[in-house]
Amino acid sequence: LQDCTGQQFLVNTVRIPVVCDLEVNRNDIQETVNSDATTSNPLKKRFRKINSSRSLLSSKNTRRLSKASVSSDGEPFDLTDASAHMIVRQVFPKEILEHLASGGCQDISKSHSSVSVFFSDIVGFTEWSSRVQPNTICESLSCLFQIMDDLAEQFHVYKVETIGDAWMGVCGAPTFRPDHVDLMAKFAIQILKMIPEIKVIFDDDKISLRIGIHCGSVVSGVVRADRPRWQLFGDTVNMTSRMESTSETGRIQVSQEMGEVLKRSETRFILEDRGMQQVKGKGKVRTYFLNGVVNEDDEAEQIHRISILELQSEMLPQNQPGGSSTELNMEACHLKPQRFSGSWAEAELA
């Protein structure tokens, strides 16, 4: 490929990793089965089987790529080759890869006026990693990140990168989506619901997640170096990181900007006003905890309860102290509707 100056673009900037150049045989398969038999963790066992299947399916392409697509004299690989395309698309988003394959280098960086960014961190990971074997660390992180990657794909969230035990994703870039805020919020909620499974993966009840999400403008682009990556830049990224670091264990902290958008959403998100929080570089800012979504079943049950209470109020005597029979005494019936700064929360009976 050539850039706008006529020089080859991917010759020195993309190095395709050659994992293995050995033939896969029955002994390799049997060894995988034997290793699974010694694994007591069912989630890790399932992950190993899935990962082994992927490795077996791609082994032929990997060997062909290592022999043909990457030469020792540094000749550029061909993106039309299925093997090369399969590996490179793990480094770049589809849209960016198509741009690079077309030979263009203009506007490889882009401004995005509105996206949603996600950061998560594993609570208790440092202490846990200090007392387990290295292979256990890698296997557990691989299992967790595979789950997150699969969920991200469902909610149109692109994984930007992982840094240690932190996972970073974006929705609304490189391709804009008008519903990026809703999608990111739903993605974060689904990730939080996975905490019980995550505790099983790490075999530690103290392991949990801390999540922060924020929306705003960013700049994206490919930084050309020995290991090029598609990255995000801007204050929105920094603010999202602050939302994660100042969140609480097992909670999703949302910035005020994102919270205001979620309040106006057709999806009835449950937001808890956390008040003013001290954020590094920002001072005091208002934040929210995202506690979930009001589903239709909960809403139908709530309406049913209120209807029963209204019916009971109509049956009260006309000379009932404190008001007429048509007035519903909310305190006497113990109905406690909760609202957090304009967002919905399910009404509960005491």
C-alpha angles and dihedrals in degrees: 000000000000130000128216091280092057093250123126109265107194099035097093102014103058120057113183110217114231105211101180138347098193126115116251112235139170092273091061090051093048091049089054091050091049092050090051091052091060094050113097095183106092094201092052090046090054091047092051091052093048092046092047091051091052091049092050093048093050099038094092092051091045092054092047090049093050092051102038113017100050116048128192093240092062100252113166118259123239115249089202087069108098094221095051092045091051093056099039093051087064087063101043134035114255093252093051092046091053089050092051092046090055089061097244126135101173116108092008084145117062140186118229115198096200131018137140120238128200131201127180133179131190111242112220094015097123094054092042094049091052092066104039134074120269093244090054090054093051094043094049093048091047091052093048095045091048089056091048092046091052092049091046090057091053092054096041092249116148117216106230097184148313120239110193105305093343122103122203126192141165135207120199096035144124081006116034120239121187090210095052094119094054092045093050092048092050090047091052091049092052091049090052090052088060094065094101089054090045090056088055092048092053093035090227128109091205093064115101142143136257116200136191129183132183138166132218144097125322141173118231130193149138114266107212111223139117088293107031119200138179105243143178126230136185145069092295090066091049092048092050090052089052090050089056097044094049095043123100132249111283093007138110113223116203127195120239091250093055092041092057090052092049091052090059093047122114086229107082103231118189108233126183116204106232094185126223115343130190108243122185111251092006106062117211114359133168116246138177138212114232105220102176142276130298104240126206095252092056091047093050091049090049093051090048092054093049090049091054091050092049090051090050091050091055089056093057117109116267091240092055107147115249100029149341126304091258094059114095114219100216094186094051091049091048093230108158114188110191125205126178112204095319097318124117127258127176116264112239135201114228 
